[in-house]
């Protein structure tokens, strides 16, 4: 896994920092090591479902979370499942604009996590 250094584009930095600064965002990122539905996140993290959907949208827009596909819910409905796109994020505030470095999750790591979840 290689670290990717993001540019100092103010818009990208603002979107990312804003998404991270929202209540529940970090908890959602932590809980999405494996593909997880909004309903499951809402239930497990005790986050109102409407808030959960808003945070998911913000995190997707910031490139921190992605829709990994659709699965059947316990009620038999098709629902989106989300997984975080990174394992590590570093923000350096000392230069003129924030410098953000992120370590992306590899497909291999996702595959291993999926195998662990199946056991």
N, C-alpha and C positions, 0 to 999 in steps of 0.2 A: 504494500500500500504506500503510494507516494503522496506526500503532502502537496497540496495545491495552494499557491499563494494567490489570493485574489488581488485584483488591482485596487487602486484607491478611489475608484469611481464613487462619488458621494451618494448617488442614488442607490447603488447596490449595497453600500455600507449601511445606509439609512434603513433600507428594507430589512436587511439581515438583523441589525441591532434592534429595530423596532419589534420584529417578530420574536426575538429572544427575550425582550424585555416585558412581553405580555405575560400576565398571570397564567400559569399552567403550561406554558410552552416548553420549559425545560423538562417538566414531568412527562409530557407527551413524548418528547424526543427520547427520553430515557426508556419509556415503556414500549417504544416501537423498534426494538432490536429485532423482533420478528414481526411479520405482517399482522396487523391488528386493526380491527374495525373501530369506527368512531363510537359505536355503542359500547363496545368492550372497554375502550379508553374511558368513556364517561362513567361507566359502572365502577371500574377498578380504581380510578383516580378521584371519584366523587366530584366530577366536573359536570355542570349542567350541559345537556346535549347540544343546545344551541351554541354555547360558548365553545364546546369542544369542536364543533364544525368550523367556527370562526378561526380558532387557533390552528386547526389543520390547514385551512385555506392560507393563512398567513405563512405558515411554515413551508407549505408547498411553493408559494410565490417567492419565498426567500431561497428556495433550492435546498432546504434542510430536510424535507420529507417528500416522499413520492408515493403515488398510488401504485401499488404493486400488482393489482388485479382485483378480481371480484370473487367472493366466496359466498356460500349459502349461510345465512344466519341460522340461529336455533329456531327461528320462526319460519324458516324456509324461504326467506327473501334473499335476493342477490344484493350484496353490500360490498362497497369498496373496502379494501384493506390497505393500510399504509405502513411504510417502513422508512426509518431514517436513512439519509444518504451519506452520513458521515459518522466517524467514531470519535473524532477530536476536532476541536475548534479553538484557535488561539487568536486573540485580538490584542494588537500592540497599539496603544494610544499615544506613544511618544512622538511619532512623526507628525507632520502637518495635518495629515488625515489618517484615520484608522487603517492599519494594515491587518488584513484578516488571512490567516492560514488555516486550511482545513484538511483533515486526513479523511479521504473518502473511504467508504466501506467497499470492500472488494466483493465481486461475485462469489469468490471462493469462501469468504467469510459468511456471506449470506447463505450459501449452500450448507456449510457446516452447521450454522445456527438452525436451519430448517431440519437437518437430520437430528439434532439434539431435541428439538421440539416434538418430533414424531415419536421419540422413545418414551 
